[in-house]
Amino acid sequence: MITLVAAIDPNNVIGKAGSTPWHIPDELKLFKAITYGHALIAGHVTYKSIGHGLPGRTLYVLSHSKPTKNQEGVVFCSSTTDALEKTKNERTVFVIGGGSVYDEFMPLAQEMRISHLRTEYSGDVYFPEIDHTIWRIHTKTEYPLFTHIHYVRNEQPSKN
Ligand SMILES: NC(=O)c1ccc[n+]([C@@H]2O[C@H](COP(=O)([O-])OP(=O)(O)OC[C@H]3O[C@@H](n4cnc5c(N)ncnc54)[C@H](OP(=O)(O)O)[C@@H]3O)[C@@H](O)[C@H]2O)c1
């Protein structure tokens, strides 16, 4: 199963100048709790902003270029197909951004775990629009600075 995980502001902002324009410890803790022990897919820009592998998780990084050195817990993938092939035996794969990768994987995802921040930020990368005819709210959890919504797809994802 493919699940998107993101934190987004009220205007769908997710990033600015290659990093995340906020620091919310509760949200980072939640991200770790959701993703720990699983396979993650990230774009190269997101990987560079993290700067390393994530403990307890294998990070599949999409990039058209080859890595210059191997990093523990990180597997480079040359295409979406390559990433899907390399993660095909995983029960759950979490797609952790950024914008271009959410765009590519949203049509393939069955679930989304989205932290909707209450504050607006300026940014230059956005999460794709959530179509509420496709995505229904499974659970909603309130935190001081955000509402975390677990969305489930109403229909089968497309095959491409
Ligand atoms: N708020 C959140 O939850 C959240 C989560 C993650 C990221 N972010 C933010 O999002 C921003 C980054 O997003 P972004 O859209 O600029 O970049 P990105 O999606 O992280 O990475 C884009 C790069 O990934 C590679 N890539 C993407 N699709 C590929 C494919 N199908 N095949 C091969 N390579 C592929 C390419 O790398 P190459 O150029 O190497 O080929 C591409 O330039 C940052 O500001 C980050 O902080 C926010």
The ligand as a MOL file (V3000), in Angstrom:
LIG
                    3D

  0  0  0     0  0            999 V3000
M  V30 BEGIN CTAB
M  V30 COUNTS 48 52 0 0 0
M  V30 BEGIN ATOM
M  V30 1 N 5.9590 19.7980 4.3000 0
M  V30 2 C 6.2830 18.5540 4.0050 0
M  V30 3 O 5.6620 17.5830 4.4890 0
M  V30 4 C 7.4080 18.3020 3.0700 0
M  V30 5 C 7.8260 16.9830 2.8260 0
M  V30 6 C 8.8750 16.7820 1.9210 0
M  V30 7 C 9.4740 17.8620 1.3030 0
M  V30 8 N 9.0510 19.1150 1.5650 0 CHG=1
M  V30 9 C 9.6360 20.2650 0.8610 0
M  V30 10 O 9.3990 20.1070 -0.5400 0
M  V30 11 C 10.4570 20.7700 -1.2590 0
M  V30 12 C 11.0700 19.7930 -2.2510 0
M  V30 13 O 10.1090 19.4390 -3.2370 0
M  V30 14 P 10.5080 19.4890 -4.7900 0
M  V30 15 O 9.2790 19.2020 -5.5840 0
M  V30 16 O 11.2530 20.7460 -5.0580 0 CHG=-1
M  V30 17 O 11.6000 18.3330 -4.9050 0
M  V30 18 P 11.5360 16.7510 -4.5900 0
M  V30 19 O 10.2160 16.2080 -5.0540 0
M  V30 20 O 11.9440 16.5050 -3.1950 0
M  V30 21 O 12.7230 16.2350 -5.5130 0
M  V30 22 C 12.6790 16.4620 -6.9040 0
M  V30 23 C 13.8020 15.6670 -7.5100 0
M  V30 24 O 13.5920 14.2860 -7.3030 0
M  V30 25 C 14.0020 13.5600 -8.4440 0
M  V30 26 N 12.8290 12.9270 -9.0480 0
M  V30 27 C 11.5180 13.2340 -8.8640 0
M  V30 28 N 10.7410 12.3840 -9.5640 0
M  V30 29 C 11.5830 11.5270 -10.1920 0
M  V30 30 C 11.3830 10.4200 -11.0420 0
M  V30 31 N 10.1520 10.0030 -11.4030 0
M  V30 32 N 12.4690 9.7580 -11.5030 0
M  V30 33 C 13.7330 10.1260 -11.1300 0
M  V30 34 N 13.9740 11.1780 -10.3150 0
M  V30 35 C 12.9070 11.8560 -9.8620 0
M  V30 36 C 14.6740 14.5500 -9.3590 0
M  V30 37 O 16.0120 14.6150 -8.8960 0
M  V30 38 P 17.2920 14.8060 -9.8550 0
M  V30 39 O 17.2600 16.2740 -10.1950 0
M  V30 40 O 18.4420 14.3940 -9.0180 0
M  V30 41 O 17.0610 13.9460 -11.0710 0
M  V30 42 C 13.9490 15.8330 -9.0130 0
M  V30 43 O 14.6870 16.9940 -9.3330 0
M  V30 44 C 11.4630 21.2180 -0.2150 0
M  V30 45 O 11.2190 22.5910 0.0840 0
M  V30 46 C 11.1430 20.3330 0.9810 0
M  V30 47 O 11.5230 20.9070 2.2050 0
M  V30 48 C 8.0360 19.3580 2.4320 0
M  V30 END ATOM
M  V30 BEGIN BOND
M  V30 1 1 1 2
M  V30 2 2 2 3
M  V30 3 1 2 4
M  V30 4 1 4 5
M  V30 5 2 4 48
M  V30 6 2 5 6
M  V30 7 1 6 7
M  V30 8 2 7 8
M  V30 9 1 8 9
M  V30 10 1 8 48
M  V30 11 1 9 10
M  V30 12 1 9 46
M  V30 13 1 10 11
M  V30 14 1 11 12
M  V30 15 1 11 44
M  V30 16 1 12 13
M  V30 17 1 13 14
M  V30 18 2 14 15
M  V30 19 1 14 16
M  V30 20 1 14 17
M  V30 21 1 17 18
M  V30 22 2 18 19
M  V30 23 1 18 20
M  V30 24 1 18 21
M  V30 25 1 21 22
M  V30 26 1 22 23
M  V30 27 1 23 24
M  V30 28 1 23 42
M  V30 29 1 24 25
M  V30 30 1 25 26
M  V30 31 1 25 36
M  V30 32 1 26 27
M  V30 33 1 26 35
M  V30 34 2 27 28
M  V30 35 1 28 29
M  V30 36 1 29 30
M  V30 37 2 29 35
M  V30 38 1 30 31
M  V30 39 2 30 32
M  V30 40 1 32 33
M  V30 41 2 33 34
M  V30 42 1 34 35
M  V30 43 1 36 37
M  V30 44 1 36 42
M  V30 45 1 37 38
M  V30 46 2 38 39
M  V30 47 1 38 40
M  V30 48 1 38 41
M  V30 49 1 42 43
M  V30 50 1 44 45
M  V30 51 1 44 46
M  V30 52 1 46 47
M  V30 END BOND
M  V30 END CTAB
M  END
